[in-house]
Amino acid sequence: MTGSNQQGNLQDHSDLSHGVCLGFDTRAIHHAFDPAAFSRAVQPPVFLTSTYGFESVAANDAAASHGGRLYAREYNPTTEILEQRLANLEGAEAGLVVTTGMAAFGTLILSLLSQDDELVVHNTLYSNTVAMVEQGLPRFGIKVVPVDLSEPSNLDAAITDKTKLVYFETPVNPLSTILDIAAIAERAHGLNVKVAVDSTFASPALQRPIEHGADIVLHSLTKYINGHGDTLGGALLGDAETLHMLRETGLRYITGATLSPHSAFLILRGLKTLSLRMERHSASALAIARMLEAHPAVAWVSYPFLESRSIARKQMTQGSGMLAFGLHSGFEGARTMLDRLQLVTRAVSLGDTDSLIYHPASILRARQSIRKDAHLIEGVGEDLVRLSVGLEDVSDLIADLRQALQVL
Ligand SMILES: *Cc1c(COP(=O)(O)O)cnc(C)c1O
């Protein structure tokens, strides 16, 4: 089984597979959970404990010398199932889950980079990742070099002998543009630099960056992987050596951002339906992108599978549920349209069962009254509206969007 991760005592269901690799959905439901180890419970139990006791000092010594399953900041049986299952689905050797996607980014960067190291990033990223690279990391002496990775050859000038990592999202939040994972990884590896990809917008059901050459994958589990808008979480997936380091330094004492086992349980439950949900998110988003593209009030639409865009089709199986668009009536038109919506919820976040819509420039203007240095992310215009297409009937979503656009 690709990337199966057998650090723990949990089976990988290879006994069910008769030696054949099980499909993605089967693994999303069963991988790394052995009911026999848990009173034959069909669903994984939630272990609410802060620490683990030992029958003797010698047993405690043995545990401490084998990765230290002593304390729940670093080890929890419920959480371990989620980590092994996510690693398996991404084709990674190992995984680590933490409280949020931002905690995953902090854990990654603060574990792998030190003072005077350099980080190369794509010039458009999730807004709080931008805040971290612009305001957070320079305080620790880490230099951040933003480049346009839609042209992978830009890496040649950006990478120096101090560069430790190349980091980007694809699809890119909030533009829904696509970066070529294989082309970027090939260039970076040619210069001996590792590549980490934030694959939150796609989820492993649609895109597995490691198969295209990436070294590490980051997810905000808050989004599609949990999928129900009822908990936060983050994940890092990659080779066993790096993940060991991320757990033993990043999680243990740098961030301490341990996911609660209850959240791990919720995310395991969401994960069981991931590919079913992604199919519907993708089909509905494509239909909505086509409707918007043909609408006279709409100036532009960005959705990965709208055209026969070759890079998206090369690395994703479907386009996911995220799209961006702008109206001819720009900033004011976006505000009017959002106010008129009755079914689609005005909210940040994404990847939920419920459709969510967000106008970054409006939030920004409001925020500037309390934060003078707040600015729009590179590539994000005042007109940009981001839509996370949910699992409602697509005919209802299209009707709501149409009536909201009618006056524009
Ligand atoms: C939401 C998001 C994050 C941050 O995740 P949280 O769980 O909200 O901390 C990181 N990257 C992308 C692409 C996101 O959409």
The ligand as a Gaussian input file, in Angstrom:
#p B3LYP/6-31G(d) Opt

LIG

0 1
 C       -7.781000      28.568000       5.751000
 C       -6.487000      28.341000       5.108000
 C       -5.320000      28.232000       5.878000
 C       -5.309000      28.392000       7.379000
 O       -6.009000      27.372000       8.014000
 P       -6.747000      27.558000       9.456000
 O       -7.227000      26.193000       9.759000
 O       -7.841000      28.562000       9.242000
 O       -5.711000      28.076000      10.383000
 C       -4.125000      27.987000       5.209000
 N       -4.090000      27.863000       3.871000
 C       -5.185000      27.972000       3.105000
 C       -5.064000      27.827000       1.627000
 C       -6.418000      28.221000       3.696000
 O       -7.502000      28.348000       2.929000

